[in-house]
Amino acid sequence: MLQAPPAEPGMREDEIDTPALVIDLDAFEHNLDTMAALLAPTGAKLRAHTKTHKSPVIAKLQVARGAVGQCVQKVAEAEVLAWGGIQDVLVTNQIVSPRKLARLAALARIADVGLCADDEAQVVMAEQAAEAAGIRLKMLVEIDVGMARGGIEHGPPAVALAERIARSPHLIFGGLQAYYGTAQHIRAPAARAEAAQQAVTRTRRTIEQLKQRGLDCAIVGGGGTGTFQHEAASGVYTEIQGGSYVFMDVDYAKNEDGPPFRQSLFVATTVMSRAGQGIAVVDCGHKGVAVDCGMPGVWQRPGLRFAGASDEHGKIVVEDGATPALGERLRLVPGHCDPTVDRYDWYVGVRKGRVECLWPVAARGGMA
């Protein structure tokens, strides 16, 4: 059920009902502008990842700053974006459900949409859906550049699959998907750069072999918030698929060099109990903040540590200083921004202590 908004424009930040998903608009806009400025001289374009923000509003702000479109993981996310007016959407995943493929083919009537394959059987399924809809679907070959998740082997196997797509009267060969997700969180800069270079090398070799077979790659996509500068500077990647850069989180802050982005996403929470000595209990637990990448941080309160979560409660340990007062508001920094966003129906945009806007998390829960 869609929840009522936790705030109204014009109210003070300390009047927001908690827990609530809060965007610091100044930091958020800094991140949008910084990514656009860093990519501008490279020639690579941003295809921002919707799995982070799940919002056509934010997608449009990214497009306004030069993004070519958005990428998503799920057809449901693609639908929300296309219905919201985003004209270029790539599903960076394989789709094997006939029903989902039919939905994607229907979207191709109102937007430029595409998907990925790493097996010929997926190609057959996609061309059947495209033929039934009377359209042509764009399909990229996903190659494994080091992540060992999805992706066909780079080089000749990838070329053979691309040729199969190109032969289909119902599909369009769109290029390569070459994403190395785990590289984003390698802490040491040199080791992260080495992993990114591995992805660049494997991708470049595959492109060269495709050219030998007469196939060009309109799209070569990959990269992310942790490595985008390497892929963008390579001359190989045409699109960068950064997502978390708009918000940031505790996990990205652990990278030793620190990304050039500000923390803009917070979960506002309220101290509801302080019965224990040196302990404060807040109204945000597992249901309010993701802990898959570790506990959240407490923003600008170094003496406080978020020590644990139950369903609806968070335990704050006071390591230095005074215990927060009953009713005191705290900002939590999510350990992982993406799944935290998916817990909420609304963003509350704040600036200088006041609520400026409310945006729906329109693709929340879009798992299908």
C-alpha positions, 0 to 999 in steps of 0.5 A: 500500500502506498504510504502517506507522505511523511512531510509537506513542502515548507515544513521544518526538517525536524517535523518530518515523520520518521523513519523517512528517506531524506535527500539533502538537495544541495549535496544531491545536485552537487553529485549530479553536476560532478558526474556530468562535469567529469564525463564531459571531456571523455566522450563517454555518456552516462546511462545512469542506473535506476536500481539505485533511485527508482525514480523517473524524476531523478532520471529526468534530472540526469538526462537534463545533465547529458545522460543518454538514458537509464539502465535497469535490472527489471522490466518493471523498472523499465515500465515505470521509466518509459511511462514516466517519459524516459525515452531510452532504457536498457535492461542490463539483464537477461530475460527468459519469461515470455510474459516479461518479454512481451511487456518489454516488446510492448514498451518498445512502441513508446521508447527505445528499449533493449536487453542483454543476452549471454546464451543463444536460448535467450536470443530465440525467446527475445526474437519470438516476443519481438516477432509476435509484437511486430517490432525489433528489439535491441539486444546487447551481448553481455560478456564476463569481464571478471565478475563471474556472475552473468556474461558469456566468455569474452572473445570468440564465444561473444562474437558468435552470439553477436552474429546470431543476434545480427542475423535475426530479422526481429532483433538489432545487435546493440553492442556489449554489456561489460560491467564489473560490479564487484570492482566498484568496492575494491578498497585500494585504488591501485587494485581497483584500477587493475580490475577496471583495466582487466575489464577494459582489456577483455572488452577491447579484444572482443570489440576488435574481433567483432569488427573483423566480422563486420559488426560495430558496437553502438553501445559499450556499457559498464563501469560504476561509481567506484571505477567510472573514471577508468572506463570513461578514460579508456576510449573503449566504453561509450556509456557509464552505468553509475548509479550510487553516485547520486546518493552514496553510502557507508560502503562506498565511503570505505574506498580508500581514495573516496569517490568525488561525491557527497553523501546526499541520502539519509534516513531520518530517525527519532530517539524513542527510548534511552532506558539503557545506560549509554544506549539510545533506541531509534524508530528505524530497524531492518525495515527502515535501513538495509544492513547487507553491507553493514550497519548505517552510520550516524551522520556528524555524530562521531560519538554515536554508533549504530550497533544493531537492528531489529525489525522496527528498532535501532540500537545506538551505543553512546561511545563518547558524549551525551546520550541523545534526548528523547525525541531527538532527530538523527540522520542515518547514513545507509550502509547500502543505498539501493536496498534502503531506497526500496523500503520507502514510497517517498523521498523528502527533499530538504534544503537549509532545514526545510522540506522543499519537495516530495518525490515518489519512489515510483519503481519501488518493489519492481521485482518483475 
